[in-house]
């Protein structure tokens, strides 16, 4: 079970950080570090249709959700934030197959959004 002492359930979005969180962007040990302060609210969202098989409260995906939210809100491109979501989930020992399926769904969703906005 991953350590989730850095956050607590609550806040307007579902979770709040209780300790600073640092994430090395792109690769482990990278000099590009995402610094997330205490008190940062975030959400772990799962489409309603999948919530019977995938809990938004799964501790293996909470850090990934935080990093994904922060990157998107700071202006990162969606596919970059999605890739960091996958990397963060795997770093918390989330199941690789399940994480891959979710990541593929995120990529497919982004592609469909792009495709239908262009027409």
N, C-alpha and C positions, 0 to 999 in steps of 0.2 A: 504494500500500500504506500503510495507516495506521501511525502510530507506536505501537509496543507496548512501548517501553522502560520504561513504567511498571509492567509486570508480567512475571512469569516463570512457566513451567510448573512445577508442583510443589505441595507441600502436600497436605493430606488431601482437599481438594475439587477439586484440579486446577490451580488458579492462585493466585498470591500477588502482591499489589501490592509493587513495589519503590520506588515514589515516591508521594507524596500525590496523590490525584485529587480535583479539584473539579468539581462539576456544578451549573450554575444551574438550579434547578427552575422549571418552567412556561414560561420564555422566556429567550432569550439576554440576558444582562445583568441578570437578575432578582436582587433582593437576597436571595432565599432560596437559599442555597448548601449543597449536600450536600458535606461534607468527609470524605473517606475516607483514613484513615492508611496508612502503610507497614505491611506485614505482614498486611494483610486478605486472608483466603482467600475465594475465590469459585469458582463453577463455571459453566461454559457448557453448559447441558443442551439436548439435542436428542432428541426421542423416537427410540428405537432403530429404528423403522420408517423414519425419514427420514434416518438417518445415512449412507446410501449416496449421497444427493444433497446433503446439508447437513452439513458438518463442524462439530462443536462447537468446533473449534480455529480457525475462520475469524477472522482478526484484525479484520475489519470489525465483528464482533459482540461482541468481548471486553469493551469498555467498557460496552456495553449490558447485558451479562450481569452485570457487577459492580454497576452502578447498580441494576438490577432486584433482585438479591439483597439489597443493603444496604437498599433501601427496604422490601422485604417484611419483613426481619428487624427493622427499626425500627418496624414497625407500620403502614406505609402500606397502604391498601386495594389489593387486587390489580389492579383496573382502572387505578388511578393508576400503579402500578409498571409495568404493561404499556405504558401510554402513554409513560412515560419511557424504557422499553426502545426503543420505536419511534423516539423523538426522538434518543436517543443513537446508535442504529444509523445513522440518516440523517446525523447530524453527522459520522460517520466515513466518509461516502460509500459506505455499503452500497447495493446496488441497490434502488431504490425499489419496484419491482414485487415482488421477492422478499421484501423487508422487509414490505410490505403484506400479502402472503399469510401470512407467519409471524404477523404481528400479528392478522390476522383469525382465524387458528387459535387464538391465545391467547384472544381474546375469545369465540370459540365454545366453547372448552373451559370457560372460566369460567361462561358461561351454562348449559351442560349440567350442570356441577357444582351450580350454584344450583338449577336446575330439578329435578334428581333428589333433592336433599337436602330439598326442600320437600314431596315426596310421601310 
